[in-house]
Amino acid sequence: MTDAPDDTSNDWTAEETGPIDSRLYINLLARRLPRAELHMHLVGALRPSQVGTASASRGPDAALDYTDVSGFFARHKQIASSFTDGAMIAKATERVLEDAVNSGCRHVELSVNSLEFDGGPVAFDDILDAVAAAFADVGRRTGLTGGVIIAMDRDSDPLRGMTTLEQAAAARARGVPVLGIGNDGSPSRPLTEFAAVFAAARRLGFRTTAHANKAHDIADALELGLDRIDHAWELQGQPDLQRTIAAAGTPVTMAMTSCLLMLPGRFPTAESFPFDELRRAGVNVTINVDDAGMFFTDSAQEYRLAADTYGYDGDALAEIAIASLEAAWIDDDRDNRISAWRREALALVVDSRDPQIGATQS
């Protein structure tokens, strides 16, 4: 009979103590910090497995590949038209929301542009109802909050914007969680042409936002009194306008990966993107995914990219995550939710492995 092996060398207790690798620490925070996703388009968020078609030479991503700006909006419409019924849209939306939850999001505001579904087999009302069903299901299972931003298309007649607003009001009356009215698409018309629609939206109790890239767009968005501004990359190198928007307290939802891919002539390096410049200027900027599927990213990847680019530590990432929650359009138990998420974020900064450990150490 042989002696039993000495198992004391298999005791990891002593080796469990001590700080973890600093890069792993940031990676964990990038995925675990509670945050809000405020700038994500439903169609652009779909993953290759949902809409792509595999070929012998490549995987199922051809339908999603970003090629150039001129084909960008056409690609959105192509993807949107591939859905043949509400059940498909509900399932796709569930997966989009689950992806967001898995990358740290506790609240998601999902933009849906009615024009993208024109010509498709599913009525826009049915699309909104399917998205609402997905939010309800994922919310029950994960605690996710959020809802829909219904977007007017900037390449369309503003009168159509009024129709979009009527659809939004009717959807809200049916129980669809419509949080606000947005404006996106090819920027062929001045934002000011939509002033009457935004004013009507506010009278109906909707929040408002718009894609505003150029400096004059940003100034117009401020003049229109929008609650948030999307992108606003031309605040770069505009200290006076930065001070104006910082003083107004208007949140700006920025997206690094999409801009770096679409505008490499303007942003040839991640460091050239102005997120940190605006943050240091006091602008209330948040990190978002834009078209997560089309650009092969998620919220955790965006937070890691920002940390790598600007040298952010855990405290900085937590501040950005908390800022996103404070900029979110959360109605249900808002103060208590944000307070709880803030405590969790600060505890994760102390120990990114377990917020309960961090809470006892802070």
N, C-alpha and C positions, 0 to 999 in steps of 0.2 A: 504494500500500500504506500502510495506517495503522499508526501505532506501537501496540505492545501496551500495554494499559492498565497503569497502575501498581497492582499488587495489594497494596502495603505497607499501604494504608489498611484492608485487610480482615484484618489481623493483630490478633487479640483478646488476644494473650498478655499485654500490659500490663494490659488491662482485666479479666483474670481474678482479679487479686489484690485483697485487701481483704475486710472482713466483709460478709456478706449482710444484707439487711433483717432487723431483729429479729423482726418478725412472721412472716416466712417461716421464720426459724430455728426458732421455736417450733412452727410448723406441721409442719416436717420432723421435728423430734424427736417430736412427738405421733404421727406415723405410723411412725417408724423405730426408736424405742427398743425393745429386746427386753423383752418383758413376758409375764406370765401372765394369762389370763382365767379367773377363778375363780368367776364368778357369771353363768352364761348358760344359759337354758332352751332346749332344742331347739325346741320348738313355737313359742315366742315369738321365736326367732331367724330364722324363715323369712321370706324377702323376698316382696314383692308378686308378682313374676314367678313365684314357685313355687306360690302358693296363691290368688292373687287372680283375679278375673274382670272383664275390662274391660267397660265400658259405653260408650255413645255420648258420654256427657258427662264421663267421667273415666277415668283409667288403672286398671290392675289392682290396686287397693289396698283395695277395699271390705271384703274379708274380713279384713283386718289392722287396719283403723282402730281405734285406741283410742277408746272412747266414754266409758265411766265405769267405776267400780270394780265396780258390780253386774254388769255384763256381761263383765268382764275374764276370769273363769275359764270362763264359758260360751263365750267366743270361742276360748279355748285348745282346748277340747274339740271345737269345730266344726272348727278347723283340723286337729287330730290325726285326726279321722275322715275327712278327705279323702284320706288315703293308703290305697291299695288293695292294695299288696303291698310286700314287703321291698325290691325294687329301687328303688321310688320313694323309700323312706325313706333308703336308702343314698345315692342321688344327692342328695337334699335335704341330708343331713348333710354330704356332701362339700362342697357349696357353702357351707354355714354355716362349716365349718372353713377353707375357702379364704378366705372373707371375713375371718375372724379373722387368718389369716396375712398377708393383704394390708394389715391395719391394725396390724401390728407384733407380733402374738402368736406366741410360740415354744412355748407350752404352753397347752392349753385343757382345762378341766374342764366337761363338758356335762351339765346336769341333765336327767334324763328321769323324768317322773312317770307311773307306770303307770295311774293313774286317768284321766288325760287320754285314754288310748287305749281305755278301756272302751267297748264297744259298736261299736268299729270292726272292720273286716274282717281286721286283722292281729294275730296273737297277740303278746303282749308279749315272749316269748322270741325270736320272729322279728324284732321291732323292735330288740332289743338286739344280735342277731347282725348286723343290717344296719348299725347304728351302729358296731359294732366293725370291720366291713369298711371303712367310710368312714375311720375313724381309721387303719387299716393302710395304705390307699391314699394318703391325704394325707401320712401320716408318711413313707412311702417317697419321695414326690416332693418334699417340702419340709423334712423333718427335724422336723416338728411332733411334740411329745410330748403326752401327756394321756390322757384317758379319761372315763369316765362316773361321775356321781354319781346313783345311783338314789334317787329321792325318794319317801318315804311321803307320803300326802296327809293334811294336818292336819284335814280335814273328814270323815275316815273313821274307822271303828272302829280302835283301835290293834291289834286282832287281825289286821286286814288288813295292818298294818305288819309283823307277823311273816311273813305270806305274801310280802310284798315282799322281806323279808330273805332268805327261802329262794330266791326267784327270783334275787336278787343273787348268792348263793353258788353257785347252779347255773350262772349265766352266767359267773362268774369261772372256774369249773372248765372251762367250754367254751372259755376263752381270751378272753372279753370283758374289756377293760381296765376293770374296775369298781374305782374308786379309793375310793369311800366311799358312805355312806348319808346322805341329806338328808331334810328335812321341809319341805314347802311347801304351797300351797293356802290356801283360806280359813281364817283362824285361829279356828275355832269351838271348838277344844278346847285345854286347857292343854298346854303342852309336856311337863309332868311325866307326863301320861297315857301318853307314849311312852317312859318311862324304861326299861322292860324291853326294848324293842326296841333302843334305843341301847346298853344294856349287852350285849345278845346280839351286836350288830354288832361291838362292840369285841372281844369274845371270839373272834370269827371273823377278826379282823385288819383290819376296815374302819375307816377314819376316819369322823368324824361331823360334821355341820353341820346348821343349821336356820335358817329364817327367824324372826327374833326382833325384832319391831319395838317393842313396848311395853317399858317399863322392867322390868316384872315378868317378861316373856318373857326379857329379857337376863339377869336375875338367875337365872332357871330354867336357862337355857343354861349359865351358869357352874357352877351347882350340879350339873348333869348331866355336867359335864366334857367338853363338846363341843370338838372340835379347832378349829372355826371357828364364826363367827356371821355370818349374812347380814343385811344392811341395818342394823339396830340404830340407826335414826335418833333414837330417843328417849333415846339417850345425850346428846343436846343438852341443855345446861343442867343436867347431872347430874354435878358434879365428883367426888363421892364414888364414884359408879359408874364414872366414867371412870378414876379412879385404880385401882379394883379390877381392871378389865379390862386396863388397861395393865400392872399388876403381874403379872397372870396370863399376859400375853403372847399372849392369844388373838386371832388375826387377825380383822378385821371386813371383810367384802366389801361395799362401798357402791356405789350406782349413782345418779348424779345425775339424768340425764334422766328415768328412769322415775319417780322420786319427784317431780320438778318437774311432770311431766305429770299424775300421778295424785293428787297432794296439793297443789294450788296454794293451798288455804286455809291449809295449814301452812307451805308454802315458796313464798311469792309471788314471790320473786326467787332467783336462783342464789346470791347472797350469803347468803341465809338458810339455805341447806342446811349442815349441820354438819360436812362432811368436814374442813375446815381446823381447825375448833375441836377435833375429836378428834385430828387429827394433832399439833397443838401441845400437846395434853395427853399425848402419848406413846402413844396407842392405835395399834396396828398396823393402819392402815386402807389398803385398796386400792381402786383405781378399776375398775369393771366395767360391763358393758352391760345385764345383766338380760335383758330381752326386746328384743334389738337390732332385729329386723325390725318388731315391733309398734310400737316407739317411734322408728323411722327414725333409728337411730344406729349407731355402731360404736366400737371401742376408741379409734381415733385421734380421733374427734369428742369422746369423753368426756375424753380427756387435754387437748385444746384448750380445752374448756369449763372444766375445772378451772384451767388456766393463765390464761385470760381472767378468770375469776371471782376468783381469789385472788392474781393477780399472780405466779404461779410462774415462776421462771427455769429455765434448762436444768438446773442442778444439782438443783433441787427435783423436776422431772419425772423425772430419772434416779433419784433416791432412791425415788420412788413406784414406778417400774417395777421396780427391784431388789427393793423390799419385796414386790411381788406374786410375784416368782420365789421368794423365800425362804419365802413363805407357801404356795406351791404343793405339791401332793402329787406330787412327782417322785421316782420310785424308781430308774430306770435311770441310773447314772452321775451322780447328783445333784450332788455337789460340783463335779465338773469342768464340768458344763454351766452351773451357776449362776456359777462363776468366769469362764468364757469370756463369758457374757452380760454379766456385770458389767463386764469389761474393754471389751467392745464399747460398752456404754451410756456409760461414762465417756469413751471416745474420740469418740463421737458428740456429746457435750456440747461438746467442743473444736471439732469441725467436723462439723456435722450433714449435710454433703454426702457425706462419705466417712469411715467409721471408721478406715480405714488411714491417712489423712492425720492424723486426730485423734490416733491412737496415736503417730505420729512427733513430733507437736507437744507432747504432754503430758509 
